[in-house]
Amino acid sequence: MKRAINFNAGPAAIPQEVLEEAREELLDWKSTGMSVMEVSHRSKEYEALHNEAQERFKRLAGMGAEWKLLFLTGGASSQFFMLPMNYLYEGRKASYLVTGSWSKAALKEARRFGECTQFSSENPDGGFTRILKLSELDIPSDSTYVHLTSNNTIFGTQWKAWPSTKRVPLVCDMSSDIFSRPIPAGEFSLIYAGAQKNLGPSGLTVVAIRREFLELARKKEELPTMLSYKVHEEHNSLYNTPPCFSIYMLDLTLRWLEKNGGLEAMGRLSEAKAALVYKAIDSSSGFYRNPVEKESRSSMNVVFRLPSPEAEEVFVKEAKSAGIIGVKGHRSVGGIRFSIYNASGLGDVKAAVSFMEDFKKRRG
């Protein structure tokens, strides 16, 4: 069997070791005679898995007992409205740091519920080529929270330093770079992430909330039941049937992370992989072009252009023939994109860089 070099932006590559373990347990999990997809979510076997995944996540993230972990559905996009629905009430306000399409979408949803101050790095043409500078931020002290997106999959930018929010709670959408580097958990009040980049398959959204911030959320009686953070926390994310298989895969992936050195090791590997691709771009004499300011370059999603759209089409086609898939840029911006999440090994990235260099020799 030959595995593809998978640079899809999401759903993305899952570690082969994790897939193999899931395959072995698919028909008989924990000697139940059933798949984890068939076991009752009220069973002691599943409850143990559920709680284990929560504790393993918190341990990797460096989160203590003051953090509550929720397993939700609806993707990170549902958090765009669930967050303000829970926190922007009775005239409360928020601040949004807009550095890409997803933070822009989050702001749009938030403004349905309350007043929001926007800080944006958007270019006049509607694109984003940098992260906001810390000197550009003057967060209003009456903000209930400050929201940012840590990594921008479409435009290939990433926060390298976290903003000072003057004690205003900091909320972060970490969907596309969570656990690719250490998290300074003490600087955040709420973190959410869709699982389909670095945590496992799609269908699961992880929400981590500090207890004191959770207490500020709207009363559960004032919200639809399934849209209240407090309801999900009180029921340990088991008010209704959770995405059991996705949580199982999350737990396997978290075990894989622990086995491979945790977030410190992932951080070093992420930087090494990204450095290889950016070196190939920067040394190509302009054949490959990365539009992002160097200090804002993402270690997860490396975007670049070729001399023409026609050349990019050929690049995508030949890459696929070489076993490298998912390299076409997002439909809204075009170009090429390598999404090199945790499951993409150094060998995969080296092979992709060799393809880039060969393609330039033949087509440059």
TANOR-V670418 format. One record per backbone hydrogen bond with DSSP energy under -0.5 kcal/mol. NH is the residue of the N-H (numbers start at 1). CO is the residue of the C=O. If there is no record, write none. Layout:
[[NH | CO] [NH | CO]]
//
This chain:
[[3 | 1] [5 | 323] [6 | 4] [7 | 5] [7 | 325] [10 | 11] [12 | 196] [18 | 15] [19 | 15] [20 | 16] [21 | 17] [22 | 18] [23 | 19] [24 | 20] [25 | 21] [26 | 22] [26 | 23] [29 | 34] [32 | 29] [38 | 35] [39 | 35] [43 | 40] [47 | 43] [48 | 44] [49 | 45] [50 | 46] [51 | 47] [52 | 48] [53 | 49] [54 | 50] [55 | 51] [56 | 52] [57 | 53] [58 | 54] [59 | 55] [60 | 56] [61 | 57] [62 | 58] [62 | 59] [63 | 58] [67 | 64] [68 | 209] [70 | 207] [72 | 70] [72 | 205] [78 | 74] [78 | 75] [79 | 75] [79 | 76] [80 | 76] [80 | 77] [81 | 78] [82 | 78] [83 | 79] [85 | 81] [86 | 82] [86 | 83] [87 | 83] [88 | 84] [89 | 87] [92 | 89] [93 | 142] [94 | 115] [95 | 145] [96 | 117] [97 | 147] [98 | 96] [98 | 119] [99 | 97] [104 | 100] [105 | 101] [106 | 102] [107 | 103] [108 | 104] [109 | 105] [110 | 106] [111 | 107] [112 | 109] [113 | 110] [114 | 110] [117 | 94] [119 | 96] [121 | 98] [123 | 127] [126 | 123] [136 | 133] [137 | 134] [143 | 140] [144 | 93] [146 | 169] [147 | 95] [148 | 171] [150 | 148] [150 | 173] [151 | 173] [152 | 157] [153 | 151] [156 | 152] [157 | 152] [158 | 296] [159 | 150] [165 | 163] [168 | 165] [171 | 146] [171 | 169] [172 | 190] [173 | 148] [174 | 172] [174 | 192] [177 | 174] [178 | 174] [180 | 177] [184 | 182] [185 | 61] [185 | 183] [187 | 184] [188 | 185] [189 | 170] [190 | 170] [191 | 208] [192 | 172] [193 | 206] [195 | 204] [197 | 194] [199 | 195] [200 | 195] [204 | 201] [205 | 72] [206 | 193] [207 | 70] [208 | 191] [209 | 68] [210 | 189] [211 | 66] [214 | 210] [215 | 211] [216 | 213] [217 | 214] [218 | 86] [222 | 219] [223 | 220] [227 | 224] [228 | 225] [229 | 227] [232 | 228] [233 | 229] [234 | 230] [235 | 231] [236 | 233] [237 | 232] [238 | 235] [244 | 242] [247 | 243] [248 | 244] [249 | 245] [250 | 246] [251 | 247] [252 | 248] [253 | 249] [254 | 250] [255 | 251] [256 | 252] [257 | 253] [258 | 254] [259 | 255] [260 | 256] [261 | 258] [262 | 257] [265 | 261] [266 | 262] [267 | 263] [268 | 264] [269 | 265] [270 | 266] [271 | 267] [272 | 268] [273 | 269] [274 | 270] [275 | 271] [276 | 272] [277 | 273] [278 | 274] [279 | 275] [280 | 276] [281 | 277] [282 | 278] [283 | 279] [284 | 281] [287 | 284] [289 | 305] [291 | 289] [293 | 129] [296 | 293] [297 | 294] [298 | 156] [302 | 300] [302 | 338] [303 | 301] [304 | 336] [305 | 289] [312 | 308] [313 | 309] [314 | 310] [315 | 311] [316 | 312] [317 | 313] [318 | 314] [319 | 315] [320 | 316] [321 | 317] [322 | 318] [323 | 320] [324 | 319] [325 | 5] [325 | 323] [329 | 335] [333 | 330] [334 | 330] [336 | 304] [337 | 327] [338 | 302] [339 | 7] [339 | 337] [340 | 300] [340 | 338] [341 | 339] [344 | 341] [345 | 343] [349 | 345] [350 | 346] [351 | 347] [352 | 348] [353 | 349] [354 | 350] [355 | 351] [356 | 352] [357 | 353] [358 | 354] [359 | 355] [360 | 356] [361 | 357] [362 | 358] [363 | 359] [364 | 360]]
//
